[in-house]
Structure formats: C-alpha cells, structure tokens
Amino acid sequence: MAILKYKSMQILVNKVKFILTSQSQVNKFTL
C-alpha cells in the first residue's frame, strides 16, 4: 500500500515537472 502511494506521488511530481518545463518552453517561444 505504501509503495503504491509512493508511486502515485512520483507520477504526480513528474506531471508537475512536465507542465512546468512545457510552460517555460512556451514562454521562451513567446519572448
């Protein structure tokens, strides 16, 4: 159960990282 929670947290962190990186890339293109 704890391992499953940890994995879901990792997925969430990866999603946030992906969103942040994609946003920064978009900002670079707009500038």
C-alpha positions in Angstrom: 0.0 0.0 0.0 2.8 2.4 0.9 4.7 1.6 -2.3 1.5 2.3 -4.4 1.2 5.7 -2.6 4.8 6.5 -3.3 4.5 5.6 -7.0 1.4 7.8 -7.4 3.2 10.7 -5.7 6.1 10.2 -8.2 3.7 10.3 -11.1 2.2 13.5 -9.7 5.6 15.1 -9.4 6.5 14.0 -12.9 3.3 15.6 -14.2 4.0 18.9 -12.4 7.6 18.9 -13.7 6.4 18.2 -17.2 3.8 21.1 -17.0 6.4 23.5 -15.6 9.0 22.6 -18.3 6.4 22.9 -21.1 5.3 26.2 -19.8 8.9 27.5 -19.6 9.4 26.4 -23.2 6.3 28.2 -24.3 7.5 31.3 -22.5 10.8 31.1 -24.4 8.9 30.9 -27.7 6.7 33.9 -26.9 9.7 36.0 -25.9 
